[in-house]
Every structure is written in C-alpha cells, then in structure tokens.
Amino acid sequence: MPNRKQSLERHKELGSFVIRVHHRQHDSWQGFVTHLEKNRTLAFRSALDLLKTIDSILDEEEQDAEN
C-alpha cells in the first residue's frame, strides 16, 4: 500500500480540474467540473456529487495507467 506522499504525488499527476459553481441551492453547490487532461466536462448537483465525480475520473485514469 502506498504511503500518503506517494499517493498524493500519483494523484497530482493524474489530473487537473476546473470547477465552475453556477448555483448554490439547499446549502450545496451545483455546477460543472472539467478534467483538463481529457477536456471532459461533467455536471454535478452537490458538493458530494462533485467529489464522487472527481474520484471516479481519477479511478479511470489510474486504471488506464495500469493497462
């Protein structure tokens, strides 16, 4: 299992994101996140959804790197 520093370095290499918050409703954010390396934009409906979206993109990148 990688240590924290190795994990941070690996994830830093996996992606850069632009986050655009368009609305704030019900105490959460709605907007779009763009993965710069793939020029891929996805919508999110809450802060939790944003984190899950970024995590899934990083997981995809990690799987691609392993193959």
mmCIF file of the N, C-alpha and C atoms, coordinates in Angstrom:
data_MODEL
# 
_entry.id   MODEL 
# 
loop_
_atom_site.group_PDB 
_atom_site.id 
_atom_site.type_symbol 
_atom_site.label_atom_id 
_atom_site.label_alt_id 
_atom_site.label_comp_id 
_atom_site.label_asym_id 
_atom_site.label_entity_id 
_atom_site.label_seq_id 
_atom_site.pdbx_PDB_ins_code 
_atom_site.Cartn_x 
_atom_site.Cartn_y 
_atom_site.Cartn_z 
_atom_site.occupancy 
_atom_site.B_iso_or_equiv 
_atom_site.pdbx_formal_charge 
_atom_site.auth_seq_id 
_atom_site.auth_comp_id 
_atom_site.auth_asym_id 
_atom_site.auth_atom_id 
_atom_site.pdbx_PDB_model_num 
ATOM 1   N N  . MET A 1 1  ? 0.851   -1.179 0.000   1.00 0.00 ? 1  MET A N  1 
ATOM 2   C CA . MET A 1 1  ? 0.000   0.000  0.000   1.00 0.00 ? 1  MET A CA 1 
ATOM 3   C C  . MET A 1 1  ? 0.897   1.243  0.000   1.00 0.00 ? 1  MET A C  1 
ATOM 4   N N  . PRO A 1 2  ? 0.618   2.203  -0.923  1.00 0.00 ? 2  PRO A N  1 
ATOM 5   C CA . PRO A 1 2  ? 1.459   3.395  -0.986  1.00 0.00 ? 2  PRO A CA 1 
ATOM 6   C C  . PRO A 1 2  ? 1.251   4.293  0.235   1.00 0.00 ? 2  PRO A C  1 
ATOM 7   N N  . ASN A 1 3  ? 2.327   4.993  0.600   1.00 0.00 ? 3  ASN A N  1 
ATOM 8   C CA . ASN A 1 3  ? 2.175   5.925  1.706   1.00 0.00 ? 3  ASN A CA 1 
ATOM 9   C C  . ASN A 1 3  ? 1.478   7.196  1.211   1.00 0.00 ? 3  ASN A C  1 
ATOM 10  N N  . ARG A 1 4  ? 1.157   8.085  2.121   1.00 0.00 ? 4  ARG A N  1 
ATOM 11  C CA . ARG A 1 4  ? 0.382   9.289  1.788   1.00 0.00 ? 4  ARG A CA 1 
ATOM 12  C C  . ARG A 1 4  ? 1.092   10.154 0.744   1.00 0.00 ? 4  ARG A C  1 
ATOM 13  N N  . LYS A 1 5  ? 2.400   10.337 0.881   1.00 0.00 ? 5  LYS A N  1 
ATOM 14  C CA . LYS A 1 5  ? 3.141   11.178 -0.055  1.00 0.00 ? 5  LYS A CA 1 
ATOM 15  C C  . LYS A 1 5  ? 3.111   10.586 -1.462  1.00 0.00 ? 5  LYS A C  1 
ATOM 16  N N  . GLN A 1 6  ? 3.337   9.274  -1.571  1.00 0.00 ? 6  GLN A N  1 
ATOM 17  C CA . GLN A 1 6  ? 3.287   8.618  -2.876  1.00 0.00 ? 6  GLN A CA 1 
ATOM 18  C C  . GLN A 1 6  ? 1.895   8.736  -3.495  1.00 0.00 ? 6  GLN A C  1 
ATOM 19  N N  . SER A 1 7  ? 0.885   8.565  -2.673  1.00 0.00 ? 7  SER A N  1 
ATOM 20  C CA . SER A 1 7  ? -0.491  8.662  -3.161  1.00 0.00 ? 7  SER A CA 1 
ATOM 21  C C  . SER A 1 7  ? -0.802  10.068 -3.669  1.00 0.00 ? 7  SER A C  1 
ATOM 22  N N  . LEU A 1 8  ? -0.378  11.087 -2.925  1.00 0.00 ? 8  LEU A N  1 
ATOM 23  C CA . LEU A 1 8  ? -0.613  12.461 -3.348  1.00 0.00 ? 8  LEU A CA 1 
ATOM 24  C C  . LEU A 1 8  ? 0.134   12.781 -4.637  1.00 0.00 ? 8  LEU A C  1 
ATOM 25  N N  . GLU A 1 9  ? 1.367   12.311 -4.745  1.00 0.00 ? 9  GLU A N  1 
ATOM 26  C CA . GLU A 1 9  ? 2.145   12.560 -5.952  1.00 0.00 ? 9  GLU A CA 1 
ATOM 27  C C  . GLU A 1 9  ? 1.500   11.887 -7.162  1.00 0.00 ? 9  GLU A C  1 
ATOM 28  N N  . ARG A 1 10 ? 1.022   10.678 -6.981  1.00 0.00 ? 10 ARG A N  1 
ATOM 29  C CA . ARG A 1 10 ? 0.396   9.953  -8.076  1.00 0.00 ? 10 ARG A CA 1 
ATOM 30  C C  . ARG A 1 10 ? -0.897  10.640 -8.512  1.00 0.00 ? 10 ARG A C  1 
ATOM 31  N N  . HIS A 1 11 ? -1.716  11.056 -7.573  1.00 0.00 ? 11 HIS A N  1 
ATOM 32  C CA . HIS A 1 11 ? -2.974  11.704 -7.919  1.00 0.00 ? 11 HIS A CA 1 
ATOM 33  C C  . HIS A 1 11 ? -2.743  13.079 -8.527  1.00 0.00 ? 11 HIS A C  1 
ATOM 34  N N  . LYS A 1 12 ? -1.713  13.777 -8.086  1.00 0.00 ? 12 LYS A N  1 
ATOM 35  C CA . LYS A 1 12 ? -1.407  15.074 -8.662  1.00 0.00 ? 12 LYS A CA 1 
ATOM 36  C C  . LYS A 1 12 ? -1.066  14.908 -10.140 1.00 0.00 ? 12 LYS A C  1 
ATOM 37  N N  . GLU A 1 13 ? -0.410  13.836 -10.469 1.00 0.00 ? 13 GLU A N  1 
ATOM 38  C CA . GLU A 1 13 ? -0.039  13.566 -11.851 1.00 0.00 ? 13 GLU A CA 1 
ATOM 39  C C  . GLU A 1 13 ? -1.237  13.142 -12.688 1.00 0.00 ? 13 GLU A C  1 
ATOM 40  N N  . LEU A 1 14 ? -2.288  12.641 -12.063 1.00 0.00 ? 14 LEU A N  1 
ATOM 41  C CA . LEU A 1 14 ? -3.416  12.098 -12.802 1.00 0.00 ? 14 LEU A CA 1 
ATOM 42  C C  . LEU A 1 14 ? -4.352  13.151 -13.368 1.00 0.00 ? 14 LEU A C  1 
ATOM 43  N N  . GLY A 1 15 ? -4.442  14.301 -12.739 1.00 0.00 ? 15 GLY A N  1 
ATOM 44  C CA . GLY A 1 15 ? -5.395  15.226 -13.305 1.00 0.00 ? 15 GLY A CA 1 
ATOM 45  C C  . GLY A 1 15 ? -5.434  16.594 -12.687 1.00 0.00 ? 15 GLY A C  1 
ATOM 46  N N  . SER A 1 16 ? -5.866  17.504 -13.532 1.00 0.00 ? 16 SER A N  1 
ATOM 47  C CA . SER A 1 16 ? -6.150  18.877 -13.109 1.00 0.00 ? 16 SER A CA 1 
ATOM 48  C C  . SER A 1 16 ? -7.601  19.165 -13.469 1.00 0.00 ? 16 SER A C  1 
ATOM 49  N N  . PHE A 1 17 ? -8.260  19.900 -12.602 1.00 0.00 ? 17 PHE A N  1 
ATOM 50  C CA . PHE A 1 17 ? -9.683  20.138 -12.784 1.00 0.00 ? 17 PHE A CA 1 
ATOM 51  C C  . PHE A 1 17 ? -10.013 21.615 -12.663 1.00 0.00 ? 17 PHE A C  1 
ATOM 52  N N  . VAL A 1 18 ? -10.994 22.049 -13.442 1.00 0.00 ? 18 VAL A N  1 
ATOM 53  C CA . VAL A 1 18 ? -11.581 23.374 -13.294 1.00 0.00 ? 18 VAL A CA 1 
ATOM 54  C C  . VAL A 1 18 ? -12.990 23.145 -12.781 1.00 0.00 ? 18 VAL A C  1 
ATOM 55  N N  . ILE A 1 19 ? -13.319 23.818 -11.693 1.00 0.00 ? 19 ILE A N  1 
ATOM 56  C CA . ILE A 1 19 ? -14.644 23.668 -11.080 1.00 0.00 ? 19 ILE A CA 1 
ATOM 57  C C  . ILE A 1 19 ? -15.384 24.993 -11.225 1.00 0.00 ? 19 ILE A C  1 
ATOM 58  N N  . ARG A 1 20 ? -16.563 24.934 -11.843 1.00 0.00 ? 20 ARG A N  1 
ATOM 59  C CA . ARG A 1 20 ? -17.397 26.127 -12.002 1.00 0.00 ? 20 ARG A CA 1 
ATOM 60  C C  . ARG A 1 20 ? -18.688 25.920 -11.221 1.00 0.00 ? 20 ARG A C  1 
ATOM 61  N N  . VAL A 1 21 ? -18.880 26.718 -10.208 1.00 0.00 ? 21 VAL A N  1 
ATOM 62  C CA . VAL A 1 21 ? -20.097 26.654 -9.406  1.00 0.00 ? 21 VAL A CA 1 
ATOM 63  C C  . VAL A 1 21 ? -21.068 27.676 -9.975  1.00 0.00 ? 21 VAL A C  1 
ATOM 64  N N  . HIS A 1 22 ? -22.224 27.189 -10.445 1.00 0.00 ? 22 HIS A N  1 
ATOM 65  C CA . HIS A 1 22 ? -23.210 28.075 -11.057 1.00 0.00 ? 22 HIS A CA 1 
ATOM 66  C C  . HIS A 1 22 ? -24.333 28.461 -10.099 1.00 0.00 ? 22 HIS A C  1 
ATOM 67  N N  . HIS A 1 23 ? -24.677 27.569 -9.208  1.00 0.00 ? 23 HIS A N  1 
ATOM 68  C CA . HIS A 1 23 ? -25.762 27.826 -8.261  1.00 0.00 ? 23 HIS A CA 1 
ATOM 69  C C  . HIS A 1 23 ? -25.379 27.276 -6.894  1.00 0.00 ? 23 HIS A C  1 
ATOM 70  N N  . ARG A 1 24 ? -26.014 27.826 -5.925  1.00 0.00 ? 24 ARG A N  1 
ATOM 71  C CA . ARG A 1 24 ? -25.899 27.295 -4.571  1.00 0.00 ? 24 ARG A CA 1 
ATOM 72  C C  . ARG A 1 24 ? -27.305 27.195 -4.037  1.00 0.00 ? 24 ARG A C  1 
ATOM 73  N N  . GLN A 1 25 ? -27.830 25.980 -3.987  1.00 0.00 ? 25 GLN A N  1 
ATOM 74  C CA . GLN A 1 25 ? -29.184 25.738 -3.509  1.00 0.00 ? 25 GLN A CA 1 
ATOM 75  C C  . GLN A 1 25 ? -29.156 24.678 -2.423  1.00 0.00 ? 25 GLN A C  1 
ATOM 76  N N  . HIS A 1 26 ? -30.057 24.811 -1.476  1.00 0.00 ? 26 HIS A N  1 
ATOM 77  C CA . HIS A 1 26 ? -30.183 23.814 -0.409  1.00 0.00 ? 26 HIS A CA 1 
ATOM 78  C C  . HIS A 1 26 ? -28.838 23.542 0.258   1.00 0.00 ? 26 HIS A C  1 
ATOM 79  N N  . ASP A 1 27 ? -28.078 24.608 0.473   1.00 0.00 ? 27 ASP A N  1 
ATOM 80  C CA . ASP A 1 27 ? -26.783 24.532 1.153   1.00 0.00 ? 27 ASP A CA 1 
ATOM 81  C C  . ASP A 1 27 ? -25.768 23.646 0.440   1.00 0.00 ? 27 ASP A C  1 
ATOM 82  N N  . SER A 1 28 ? -25.860 23.551 -0.873  1.00 0.00 ? 28 SER A N  1 
ATOM 83  C CA . SER A 1 28 ? -24.861 22.801 -1.618  1.00 0.00 ? 28 SER A CA 1 
ATOM 84  C C  . SER A 1 28 ? -24.622 23.473 -2.964  1.00 0.00 ? 28 SER A C  1 
ATOM 85  N N  . TRP A 1 29 ? -23.584 23.006 -3.668  1.00 0.00 ? 29 TRP A N  1 
ATOM 86  C CA . TRP A 1 29 ? -23.192 23.610 -4.938  1.00 0.00 ? 29 TRP A CA 1 
ATOM 87  C C  . TRP A 1 29 ? -23.727 22.805 -6.107  1.00 0.00 ? 29 TRP A C  1 
ATOM 88  N N  . GLN A 1 30 ? -24.041 23.506 -7.190  1.00 0.00 ? 30 GLN A N  1 
ATOM 89  C CA . GLN A 1 30 ? -24.343 22.882 -8.471  1.00 0.00 ? 30 GLN A CA 1 
ATOM 90  C C  . GLN A 1 30 ? -23.486 23.567 -9.520  1.00 0.00 ? 30 GLN A C  1 
ATOM 91  N N  . GLY A 1 31 ? -22.973 22.790 -10.456 1.00 0.00 ? 31 GLY A N  1 
ATOM 92  C CA . GLY A 1 31 ? -22.139 23.377 -11.488 1.00 0.00 ? 31 GLY A CA 1 
ATOM 93  C C  . GLY A 1 31 ? -21.509 22.337 -12.375 1.00 0.00 ? 31 GLY A C  1 
ATOM 94  N N  . PHE A 1 32 ? -20.307 22.646 -12.853 1.00 0.00 ? 32 PHE A N  1 
ATOM 95  C CA . PHE A 1 32 ? -19.603 21.780 -13.796 1.00 0.00 ? 32 PHE A CA 1 
ATOM 96  C C  . PHE A 1 32 ? -18.149 21.624 -13.377 1.00 0.00 ? 32 PHE A C  1 
ATOM 97  N N  . VAL A 1 33 ? -17.619 20.444 -13.635 1.00 0.00 ? 33 VAL A N  1 
ATOM 98  C CA . VAL A 1 33 ? -16.198 20.170 -13.401 1.00 0.00 ? 33 VAL A CA 1 
ATOM 99  C C  . VAL A 1 33 ? -15.611 19.712 -14.730 1.00 0.00 ? 33 VAL A C  1 
ATOM 100 N N  . THR A 1 34 ? -14.465 20.298 -15.080 1.00 0.00 ? 34 THR A N  1 
ATOM 101 C CA . THR A 1 34 ? -13.778 19.932 -16.321 1.00 0.00 ? 34 THR A CA 1 
ATOM 102 C C  . THR A 1 34 ? -12.446 19.287 -15.987 1.00 0.00 ? 34 THR A C  1 
ATOM 103 N N  . HIS A 1 35 ? -12.239 18.098 -16.536 1.00 0.00 ? 35 HIS A N  1 
ATOM 104 C CA . HIS A 1 35 ? -10.966 17.402 -16.413 1.00 0.00 ? 35 HIS A CA 1 
ATOM 105 C C  . HIS A 1 35 ? -10.110 17.896 -17.564 1.00 0.00 ? 35 HIS A C  1 
ATOM 106 N N  . LEU A 1 36 ? -9.078  18.675 -17.254 1.00 0.00 ? 36 LEU A N  1 
ATOM 107 C CA . LEU A 1 36 ? -8.304  19.364 -18.275 1.00 0.00 ? 36 LEU A CA 1 
ATOM 108 C C  . LEU A 1 36 ? -7.536  18.425 -19.198 1.00 0.00 ? 36 LEU A C  1 
ATOM 109 N N  . GLU A 1 37 ? -7.004  17.348 -18.661 1.00 0.00 ? 37 GLU A N  1 
ATOM 110 C CA . GLU A 1 37 ? -6.214  16.436 -19.489 1.00 0.00 ? 37 GLU A CA 1 
ATOM 111 C C  . GLU A 1 37 ? -7.054  15.783 -20.586 1.00 0.00 ? 37 GLU A C  1 
ATOM 112 N N  . LYS A 1 38 ? -8.312  15.534 -20.327 1.00 0.00 ? 38 LYS A N  1 
ATOM 113 C CA . LYS A 1 38 ? -9.190  14.883 -21.311 1.00 0.00 ? 38 LYS A CA 1 
ATOM 114 C C  . LYS A 1 38 ? -10.179 15.863 -21.941 1.00 0.00 ? 38 LYS A C  1 
ATOM 115 N N  . ASN A 1 39 ? -10.156 17.122 -21.490 1.00 0.00 ? 39 ASN A N  1 
ATOM 116 C CA . ASN A 1 39 ? -11.114 18.131 -21.953 1.00 0.00 ? 39 ASN A CA 1 
ATOM 117 C C  . ASN A 1 39 ? -12.538 17.594 -21.862 1.00 0.00 ? 39 ASN A C  1 
ATOM 118 N N  . ARG A 1 40 ? -12.859 17.034 -20.708 1.00 0.00 ? 40 ARG A N  1 
ATOM 119 C CA . ARG A 1 40 ? -14.150 16.390 -20.462 1.00 0.00 ? 40 ARG A CA 1 
ATOM 120 C C  . ARG A 1 40 ? -14.861 17.152 -19.353 1.00 0.00 ? 40 ARG A C  1 
ATOM 121 N N  . THR A 1 41 ? -16.093 17.589 -19.625 1.00 0.00 ? 41 THR A N  1 
ATOM 122 C CA . THR A 1 41 ? -16.863 18.367 -18.653 1.00 0.00 ? 41 THR A CA 1 
ATOM 123 C C  . THR A 1 41 ? -18.079 17.570 -18.209 1.00 0.00 ? 41 THR A C  1 
ATOM 124 N N  . LEU A 1 42 ? -18.280 17.523 -16.893 1.00 0.00 ? 42 LEU A N  1 
ATOM 125 C CA . LEU A 1 42 ? -19.418 16.822 -16.311 1.00 0.00 ? 42 LEU A CA 1 
ATOM 126 C C  . LEU A 1 42 ? -20.127 17.746 -15.323 1.00 0.00 ? 42 LEU A C  1 
ATOM 127 N N  . ALA A 1 43 ? -21.428 17.588 -15.228 1.00 0.00 ? 43 ALA A N  1 
ATOM 128 C CA . ALA A 1 43 ? -22.219 18.376 -14.277 1.00 0.00 ? 43 ALA A CA 1 
ATOM 129 C C  . ALA A 1 43 ? -22.202 17.702 -12.909 1.00 0.00 ? 43 ALA A C  1 
ATOM 130 N N  . PHE A 1 44 ? -22.358 18.508 -11.867 1.00 0.00 ? 44 PHE A N  1 
ATOM 131 C CA . PHE A 1 44 ? -22.545 17.961 -10.525 1.00 0.00 ? 44 PHE A CA 1 
ATOM 132 C C  . PHE A 1 44 ? -23.685 18.715 -9.852  1.00 0.00 ? 44 PHE A C  1 
ATOM 133 N N  . ARG A 1 45 ? -24.365 18.041 -8.938  1.00 0.00 ? 45 ARG A N  1 
ATOM 134 C CA . ARG A 1 45 ? -25.550 18.615 -8.284  1.00 0.00 ? 45 ARG A CA 1 
ATOM 135 C C  . ARG A 1 45 ? -25.368 18.897 -6.804  1.00 0.00 ? 45 ARG A C  1 
ATOM 136 N N  . SER A 1 46 ? -24.221 18.490 -6.278  1.00 0.00 ? 46 SER A N  1 
ATOM 137 C CA . SER A 1 46 ? -23.926 18.745 -4.863  1.00 0.00 ? 46 SER A CA 1 
ATOM 138 C C  . SER A 1 46 ? -22.422 18.648 -4.671  1.00 0.00 ? 46 SER A C  1 
ATOM 139 N N  . ALA A 1 47 ? -21.960 19.119 -3.539  1.00 0.00 ? 47 ALA A N  1 
ATOM 140 C CA . ALA A 1 47 ? -20.532 19.024 -3.233  1.00 0.00 ? 47 ALA A CA 1 
ATOM 141 C C  . ALA A 1 47 ? -20.108 17.555 -3.165  1.00 0.00 ? 47 ALA A C  1 
ATOM 142 N N  . LEU A 1 48 ? -20.955 16.713 -2.605  1.00 0.00 ? 48 LEU A N  1 
ATOM 143 C CA . LEU A 1 48 ? -20.647 15.287 -2.537  1.00 0.00 ? 48 LEU A CA 1 
ATOM 144 C C  . LEU A 1 48 ? -20.575 14.691 -3.941  1.00 0.00 ? 48 LEU A C  1 
ATOM 145 N N  . ASP A 1 49 ? -21.505 15.067 -4.805  1.00 0.00 ? 49 ASP A N  1 
ATOM 146 C CA . ASP A 1 49 ? -21.501 14.598 -6.191  1.00 0.00 ? 49 ASP A CA 1 
ATOM 147 C C  . ASP A 1 49 ? -20.218 15.049 -6.906  1.00 0.00 ? 49 ASP A C  1 
ATOM 148 N N  . LEU A 1 50 ? -19.766 16.267 -6.633  1.00 0.00 ? 50 LEU A N  1 
ATOM 149 C CA . LEU A 1 50 ? -18.524 16.772 -7.200  1.00 0.00 ? 50 LEU A CA 1 
ATOM 150 C C  . LEU A 1 50 ? -17.350 15.891 -6.792  1.00 0.00 ? 50 LEU A C  1 
ATOM 151 N N  . LEU A 1 51 ? -17.249 15.585 -5.510  1.00 0.00 ? 51 LEU A N  1 
ATOM 152 C CA . LEU A 1 51 ? -16.150 14.743 -5.025  1.00 0.00 ? 51 LEU A CA 1 
ATOM 153 C C  . LEU A 1 51 ? -16.209 13.341 -5.629  1.00 0.00 ? 51 LEU A C  1 
ATOM 154 N N  . LYS A 1 52 ? -17.403 12.785 -5.727  1.00 0.00 ? 52 LYS A N  1 
ATOM 155 C CA . LYS A 1 52 ? -17.550 11.457 -6.321  1.00 0.00 ? 52 LYS A CA 1 
ATOM 156 C C  . LYS A 1 52 ? -17.160 11.476 -7.795  1.00 0.00 ? 52 LYS A C  1 
ATOM 157 N N  . THR A 1 53 ? -17.517 12.537 -8.499  1.00 0.00 ? 53 THR A N  1 
ATOM 158 C CA . THR A 1 53 ? -17.177 12.667 -9.917  1.00 0.00 ? 53 THR A CA 1 
ATOM 159 C C  . THR A 1 53 ? -15.666 12.729 -10.104 1.00 0.00 ? 53 THR A C  1 
ATOM 160 N N  . ILE A 1 54 ? -15.010 13.559 -9.317  1.00 0.00 ? 54 ILE A N  1 
ATOM 161 C CA . ILE A 1 54 ? -13.546 13.666 -9.412  1.00 0.00 ? 54 ILE A CA 1 
ATOM 162 C C  . ILE A 1 54 ? -12.905 12.329 -9.059  1.00 0.00 ? 54 ILE A C  1 
ATOM 163 N N  . ASP A 1 55 ? -13.391 11.676 -8.026  1.00 0.00 ? 55 ASP A N  1 
ATOM 164 C CA . ASP A 1 55 ? -12.836 10.385 -7.619  1.00 0.00 ? 55 ASP A CA 1 
ATOM 165 C C  . ASP A 1 55 ? -12.995 9.352  -8.731  1.00 0.00 ? 55 ASP A C  1 
ATOM 166 N N  . SER A 1 56 ? -14.138 9.320  -9.388  1.00 0.00 ? 56 SER A N  1 
ATOM 167 C CA . SER A 1 56 ? -14.339 8.342  -10.461 1.00 0.00 ? 56 SER A CA 1 
ATOM 168 C C  . SER A 1 56 ? -13.432 8.637  -11.652 1.00 0.00 ? 56 SER A C  1 
ATOM 169 N N  . ILE A 1 57 ? -13.210 9.909  -11.967 1.00 0.00 ? 57 ILE A N  1 
ATOM 170 C CA . ILE A 1 57 ? -12.284 10.268 -13.052 1.00 0.00 ? 57 ILE A CA 1 
ATOM 171 C C  . ILE A 1 57 ? -10.871 9.823  -12.707 1.00 0.00 ? 57 ILE A C  1 
ATOM 172 N N  . LEU A 1 58 ? -10.445 10.052 -11.483 1.00 0.00 ? 58 LEU A N  1 
ATOM 173 C CA . LEU A 1 58 ? -9.106  9.628  -11.064 1.00 0.00 ? 58 LEU A CA 1 
ATOM 174 C C  . LEU A 1 58 ? -8.977  8.109  -11.081 1.00 0.00 ? 58 LEU A C  1 
ATOM 175 N N  . ASP A 1 59 ? -10.034 7.403  -10.691 1.00 0.00 ? 59 ASP A N  1 
ATOM 176 C CA . ASP A 1 59 ? -10.006 5.941  -10.750 1.00 0.00 ? 59 ASP A CA 1 
ATOM 177 C C  . ASP A 1 59 ? -9.861  5.461  -12.191 1.00 0.00 ? 59 ASP A C  1 
ATOM 178 N N  . GLU A 1 60 ? -10.577 6.095  -13.127 1.00 0.00 ? 60 GLU A N  1 
ATOM 179 C CA . GLU A 1 60 ? -10.461 5.742  -14.544 1.00 0.00 ? 60 GLU A CA 1 
ATOM 180 C C  . GLU A 1 60 ? -9.034  5.961  -15.033 1.00 0.00 ? 60 GLU A C  1 
ATOM 181 N N  . GLU A 1 61 ? -8.455  7.102  -14.672 1.00 0.00 ? 61 GLU A N  1 
ATOM 182 C CA . GLU A 1 61 ? -7.081  7.412  -15.081 1.00 0.00 ? 61 GLU A CA 1 
ATOM 183 C C  . GLU A 1 61 ? -6.099  6.400  -14.513 1.00 0.00 ? 61 GLU A C  1 
ATOM 184 N N  . GLU A 1 62 ? -6.306  6.020  -13.268 1.00 0.00 ? 62 GLU A N  1 
ATOM 185 C CA . GLU A 1 62 ? -5.419  5.051  -12.626 1.00 0.00 ? 62 GLU A CA 1 
ATOM 186 C C  . GLU A 1 62 ? -5.520  3.689  -13.313 1.00 0.00 ? 62 GLU A C  1 
ATOM 187 N N  . GLN A 1 63 ? -6.741  3.274  -13.667 1.00 0.00 ? 63 GLN A N  1 
ATOM 188 C CA . GLN A 1 63 ? -6.920  2.009  -14.373 1.00 0.00 ? 63 GLN A CA 1 
ATOM 189 C C  . GLN A 1 63 ? -6.290  2.054  -15.754 1.00 0.00 ? 63 GLN A C  1 
ATOM 190 N N  . ASP A 1 64 ? -6.440  3.180  -16.443 1.00 0.00 ? 64 ASP A N  1 
ATOM 191 C CA . ASP A 1 64 ? -5.813  3.331  -17.764 1.00 0.00 ? 64 ASP A CA 1 
ATOM 192 C C  . ASP A 1 64 ? -4.296  3.248  -17.658 1.00 0.00 ? 64 ASP A C  1 
ATOM 193 N N  . ALA A 1 65 ? -3.736  3.845  -16.610 1.00 0.00 ? 65 ALA A N  1 
ATOM 194 C CA . ALA A 1 65 ? -2.285  3.848  -16.423 1.00 0.00 ? 65 ALA A CA 1 
ATOM 195 C C  . ALA A 1 65 ? -1.759  2.438  -16.126 1.00 0.00 ? 65 ALA A C  1 
ATOM 196 N N  . GLU A 1 66 ? -2.562  1.623  -15.466 1.00 0.00 ? 66 GLU A N  1 
ATOM 197 C CA . GLU A 1 66 ? -2.144  0.270  -15.134 1.00 0.00 ? 66 GLU A CA 1 
ATOM 198 C C  . GLU A 1 66 ? -2.172  -0.646 -16.339 1.00 0.00 ? 66 GLU A C  1 
ATOM 199 N N  . ASN A 1 67 ? -3.029  -0.347 -17.311 1.00 0.00 ? 67 ASN A N  1 
ATOM 200 C CA . ASN A 1 67 ? -3.171  -1.214 -18.500 1.00 0.00 ? 67 ASN A CA 1 
ATOM 201 C C  . ASN A 1 67 ? -2.237  -0.846 -19.587 1.00 0.00 ? 67 ASN A C  1 
# 
